[in-house]
Amino acid sequence: MSEETGGSPPTALVTGGSRGIGAATALALARRGYDIALTYRNKEARARAVADEVAGAGTRAMPVRCDMTRPDEVAALFEALRGWRAGLDALVLNASGGLERDLVAADPEYAMRINRDAQVTMFEGALPTLRAGGVVVFVTSHWAHRYGEVTQLPVYEPVAASKHAGEMALRARQADLEARGIRLIIVTADVVEGTITPRLIARATPGLAEAQGGASRHVITAAEVGEAIAAAAANAALPSGSVVVLGGPLESV
């Protein structure tokens, strides 16, 4: 947590904060005293509901519509953020994609654009606002984190490749972050119950759950992942470059 907030609450930006892991992270950070800016692409009602829950936890929230693949919308996001708060203490890069049939059909490179290029764009936009003592958290999956080392599901392979590329792009900036007094933390999770990814994988790969004995190898909840992300963000003693593993050892992928 930053030491330069001047007595005001720390502020976090959570991408994809309208549902799933993003919403759980926003609430977990709010319980730790963070004001929350959260992005959504098209789920305004859900985003406002999350903002109401953040307010119920005693802090403030600002939902902002932002398609991370559109630089103009990212620029508008940070303009709105600068008008709302003086700086950021945490950036949680949670939003991702690549399994949406309509988006991929329209743009075969969509997975790389959302999971690598858009992550870097969001990072670059946030960097001038991140205070010393702050943190960047990149949320990924075991398949993506271990890309090139583990067997991939064909339907998920483009997502894993692009998310891995996104992680590597951020890791390449770690020294720059550390020079600014900002940590980089990677949070990797196995199958997360109730999120859109396992549903999309199951839809695209009928019979997968049965073939994997229920596909619940290390099933965890979005709330558990959100709590772990918030704990890592708030724990200044957790070194930059740390990898937080949820849902079983990486060797079990």
C-alpha positions in Angstrom: 0.0 0.0 0.0 1.4 3.4 -0.9 2.7 5.7 1.8 2.0 8.8 -0.3 -1.8 9.0 -0.2 -1.8 11.8 2.3 -4.2 10.2 4.6 -6.8 9.5 1.9 -7.8 5.9 1.1 -5.6 4.0 -1.3 -7.1 3.5 -4.8 -7.1 0.4 -7.0 -8.1 0.0 -10.6 -9.5 -3.5 -11.4 -10.1 -4.4 -15.0 -13.1 -6.6 -15.8 -14.6 -5.7 -12.5 -18.2 -6.3 -13.3 -18.3 -10.1 -12.6 -16.3 -13.1 -11.6 -12.8 -12.7 -10.3 -12.7 -9.0 -11.0 -15.8 -8.3 -9.0 -14.5 -10.5 -6.1 -11.2 -8.7 -6.2 -12.9 -5.3 -6.1 -14.9 -6.3 -3.0 -11.9 -7.9 -1.3 -9.8 -4.7 -1.8 -12.7 -2.5 -0.6 -12.8 -4.5 2.6 -9.1 -3.6 3.0 -10.0 0.1 2.6 -9.3 0.7 -1.1 -11.4 3.0 -3.2 -12.1 1.1 -6.4 -12.2 2.1 -10.1 -13.5 -0.9 -12.1 -13.8 -1.3 -15.8 -16.5 -3.2 -17.8 -17.0 -3.7 -21.5 -20.8 -4.1 -21.8 -22.2 -5.1 -18.4 -23.1 -1.7 -17.0 -25.8 -3.0 -14.6 -23.5 -5.6 -13.2 -20.7 -3.0 -12.8 -23.0 -0.6 -11.0 -24.1 -3.5 -8.7 -20.5 -4.2 -7.8 -20.0 -0.5 -7.1 -22.9 -0.5 -4.8 -21.4 -3.5 -2.9 -18.1 -1.6 -2.7 -20.0 1.3 -1.2 -21.6 -1.1 1.3 -18.1 -2.1 2.4 -17.4 1.5 3.3 -15.3 2.8 0.4 -16.1 4.5 -2.9 -16.3 3.1 -6.4 -16.3 4.4 -10.0 -17.4 2.0 -12.7 -16.1 3.0 -16.2 -17.0 1.5 -19.5 -13.8 0.6 -21.3 -13.0 -1.8 -24.1 -9.3 -2.4 -23.4 -8.6 -3.1 -27.1 -9.6 0.5 -28.0 -6.8 3.0 -27.2 -9.3 5.8 -27.3 -11.4 4.2 -24.6 -8.3 3.5 -22.5 -7.3 7.1 -22.8 -10.8 8.2 -21.7 -10.6 5.8 -18.7 -7.4 7.4 -17.4 -8.8 10.9 -18.0 -11.8 10.0 -15.9 -9.5 8.4 -13.3 -7.3 11.5 -13.0 -10.4 13.5 -12.4 -11.5 11.2 -9.6 -8.3 10.4 -7.7 -4.8 11.9 -7.6 -3.1 8.5 -8.2 -3.3 4.7 -8.1 -1.9 2.3 -5.5 -2.9 -0.9 -7.2 -3.5 -2.0 -10.8 -5.2 -5.4 -11.2 -5.0 -6.6 -14.7 -7.8 -9.2 -14.6 -9.8 -8.7 -17.8 -9.0 -11.1 -20.6 -10.6 -13.0 -23.5 -10.2 -15.0 -26.6 -12.9 -17.7 -26.3 -15.8 -15.4 -27.5 -16.9 -16.9 -30.8 -18.2 -13.7 -32.2 -15.2 -11.6 -31.4 -12.7 -14.2 -32.6 -14.7 -14.8 -35.8 -14.5 -11.0 -36.5 -10.9 -10.8 -35.6 -8.7 -13.9 -35.6 -6.0 -12.0 -33.7 -8.4 -11.0 -30.9 -6.8 -13.2 -28.3 -3.4 -11.6 -28.7 -4.9 -8.1 -28.9 -6.8 -8.5 -25.6 -4.4 -10.6 -23.6 -1.1 -9.0 -24.6 -1.5 -5.8 -26.5 -4.4 -4.4 -24.4 -2.6 -5.4 -21.1 0.4 -3.4 -22.2 -1.7 -0.5 -23.2 -3.5 -0.5 -19.9 -0.2 -0.8 -18.0 1.3 2.1 -20.0 -1.7 4.2 -19.2 -1.6 3.5 -15.5 2.2 3.8 -15.1 2.3 7.6 -14.7 -0.4 7.5 -12.0 1.0 4.6 -10.0 2.5 5.8 -6.7 5.7 4.5 -5.1 4.7 1.6 -2.9 2.1 0.5 -5.3 1.6 -2.8 -7.1 0.7 -4.2 -10.5 -1.1 -7.6 -10.3 -1.4 -9.7 -13.5 -4.1 -12.4 -13.2 -3.5 -15.5 -15.4 -4.1 -19.3 -15.6 -1.9 -22.3 -15.0 -2.2 -23.2 -18.7 -1.0 -19.7 -19.7 1.6 -19.3 -17.0 3.2 -22.6 -18.0 2.7 -22.2 -21.7 5.2 -24.2 -23.7 5.7 -26.6 -20.7 2.3 -28.3 -20.4 -0.2 -29.9 -22.7 -2.9 -27.4 -23.9 -6.5 -27.9 -24.7 -6.8 -27.0 -28.4 -9.7 -24.6 -27.8 -7.7 -22.7 -25.1 -4.3 -22.7 -26.7 -4.6 -19.3 -28.4 -5.7 -17.8 -25.1 -2.8 -19.5 -23.2 -0.3 -18.3 -25.8 -1.6 -14.7 -25.7 -1.9 -14.5 -21.9 1.6 -15.9 -21.6 2.8 -13.3 -24.0 1.1 -10.6 -21.9 2.8 -11.9 -18.7 6.2 -11.9 -20.5 5.6 -8.3 -21.7 4.9 -7.1 -18.2 7.9 -9.1 -16.7 10.1 -7.2 -19.2 9.1 -4.0 -17.4 9.8 -5.3 -13.9 13.1 -3.5 -13.4 11.5 -0.2 -14.5 8.7 -0.8 -12.0 11.1 -1.6 -9.2 13.1 1.6 -9.9 9.8 3.4 -9.3 9.2 1.5 -6.1 6.3 -0.5 -7.6 5.9 -4.3 -7.3 4.8 -6.8 -10.0 2.9 -9.8 -8.8 1.6 -12.7 -10.8 -1.5 -14.6 -9.6 -2.1 -17.9 -11.5 -5.2 -20.1 -10.9 -6.5 -23.4 -12.0 -10.2 -24.0 -12.9 -12.3 -21.3 -11.2 -15.9 -22.2 -10.4 -18.6 -20.0 -11.7 -16.5 -18.0 -14.1 -17.1 -17.7 -17.9 -13.9 -19.5 -19.0 -14.7 -23.1 -17.9 -18.2 -22.6 -19.3 -16.8 -21.5 -22.7 -14.3 -24.4 -22.7 -17.0 -26.9 -21.9 -19.3 -25.5 -24.6 -16.5 -25.7 -27.2 -15.3 -29.2 -26.1 -18.3 -31.4 -25.3 -17.5 -34.3 -23.0 -14.3 -32.7 -21.6 -15.6 -32.7 -18.0 -16.4 -36.4 -18.1 -13.1 -37.2 -19.8 -11.3 -35.3 -17.0 -13.2 -37.0 -14.2 -15.5 -34.0 -13.7 -13.0 -31.3 -14.7 -12.9 -30.1 -11.1 -9.3 -31.1 -10.4 -8.6 -28.1 -8.2 -11.8 -26.1 -8.4 -11.7 -22.9 -6.5 -14.1 -20.0 -6.3 -13.9 -16.5 -7.7 -14.2 -15.2 -4.1 -11.1 -17.2 -3.1 -9.1 -15.8 -6.1 -10.2 -12.3 -5.4 -9.2 -12.6 -1.8 -5.8 -13.9 -2.7 -5.3 -11.0 -5.3 -6.3 -8.4 -2.7 -4.0 -10.0 0.0 -1.1 -10.0 -2.4 -1.7 -6.4 -3.5 -1.9 -5.2 0.1 1.1 -7.2 1.4 4.1 -4.8 0.9 6.3 -7.6 2.2 5.6 -9.8 -0.8 8.6 -9.3 -3.1 8.2 -8.0 -6.7 8.1 -10.9 -9.1 6.3 -13.3 -6.7 3.9 -15.8 -8.2 0.8 -16.6 -6.2 -0.5 -20.1 -7.1 -4.1 -21.0 -6.5 -6.0 -24.3 -7.0 -3.2 -26.8 -6.8 0.5 -27.1 -7.8 1.5 -26.0 -11.3 2.9 -29.5 -11.8 -0.7 -30.9 -11.8 -1.7 -29.0 -14.9 
